[in-house]
């Protein structure tokens, strides 16, 4: 079937090659470029099916003339094997280049012979420039070298390394935490030929873990601080209250008048400290309003310049069309003042203080690297100084209450802890960036609100204190607070019925019919909360106006530090004037809506247990 047919009939691909290399004369036939070469081309089987072949061409001279001899071999199996090998290599390359996993291969001399794409992305080192170099030459510190030698010794002795987390300095000088695991590849003699190392960059994970530990620590300290502040506020209510009552009735020429004034002054200073503790523990009362942060900064400019002094330059970088945020404007003032004072103290020889605002949109990638931070739109407030900066040890304790690096008498250690608590109570986040000698930047992120900005209300006008003649049921488990409140109100015309517990208050209310005009109750009591007491009395038909008081805000009354609707609350410690003004306001307010809740059966013995 093939006799007298051209060779191109079996190998169509040769047609062009033969034509291209066709000799001009028989003498030049031996110079055909194809002679002596091994070609891999497609052959044609019977039925016009292509298959891979290997062709070798030689020339022969006979009496009959010059001939070309073709040796043809079917290489289908070899090509299939090569294809499988390529697939395997592609698969291995894909595995090696898995995102997030560093892979390196060292020979038995410790030379770097292979590294994947992630290795280059993380470290900055290009394999093409460092191939067959000693891997240890890429290590930048004595500690990295020490750890590497320990791992290599363990591999050569046991064949395994286990998992090791080590710091690795990148080409740019950054430190990354890498969790390494190594395995050995042996030759036929049982000797180590190669060492394969796989690593995970856990730098961001370790940062998030550190942030979580810090948040847990701050939360625990906050609960302790809140409890202490609550107890102190009860004590200070009596101390400051009785001091005010004594001074009000004492002649200014009395020999003890100035001493009592000093007691009151110390009491109010102590009250300021407990308010800062409440701010840190996120248990203070907030008066939330929608504000524009740029306007707040503009209003504070003169005060800030006066506080930081003339040797510090104050610069603003304020973004236009800033998102509105919902905050307590007095607490925002406190944040800015505390951070400005902190910056001033870090620049004793002068410097530059920069205050910046911006709209930011934080994505999921950013939130994954910052514990508890939710993606979304925020207003960013950045306060930066060119001061002395902080060490890592100081940064880790920065927001702890009473922690300070200032000299004795120059700080309480509550400034930054107060800032931390306020920001958290606003559902915001605060981060600090600092290096010794390089200054410090605080960045605060406050969530955007989806409403138009409206100017914050001004302070309420002073309300005159009125006397009263109403009957008030006073419920307070601390005797000294109960006596102070009762004395203050009685002196101003009110009839006071005192109860040391909710159980006693319920009994009095049931016997008093409808002669009680108002319930004045503490929030936290051993047998029942003040809110539960109010709910119970209203469920029995007592339409009492209610005023709550507490050393800190309780969740029964307050949600995230914001007063629930129609709730009247008074923060301890309070002065006689504040007490009288607040009581009068509640009594002159609208009549409460009767409760439709059914009467509850209460078991005080069970609750007290």
Secondary structure, DSSP 8 states (H G I E B T S, - for coil): --TT--GGGT-TTHHHHHHHT--SSGGGGGG-TTTT-EEEEEEEETTTEEEEEEEEEEEEEETTEEEEEEEEEE-HHHHHHHHHHHHHHHHHHHHHT-TTEEEEEEETTSBEEEE-HHHHHHH---HHHHTTSBGGGG--SHHHHHHHHHHHHHHHHHSEEEEEEEEEE-TTS-EEEEEEEEEEEE-TTS-EEEEEEEEEE-HHHHHHHHHHHHHHHHHHHHHHHHHHHHHHHHHHHHHHHHHHHHHHHS-TTSTTHHHHHHHHHHHHHHHHHHHHHHHHTT-S-B--EEE-HHHHHHHHHHHHHHHH-TTEEEEEEE-SS---EEE-HHHHHHHHHHHHHHHHHT-TT-EEEEEEEEEEEE-HHHHHTSTT---EEEEEEEEEE-S----HHHHHTTTSTT---S-TTS--S-HHHHHHHHHHHTT-EEEEEE-TTS-EEEEEEEEB-SS-------------------EEEEE-SSHHHHHHHHHHHHHTT-EEEEESSHHHHHHHHHHSTT---EEEEES--SSS-HHHHHHHHHHTT---EEEEEESS--TTTEETTEE-TT--EEESS--HHHHHHHHHHHHTS-------S------HHHHH-
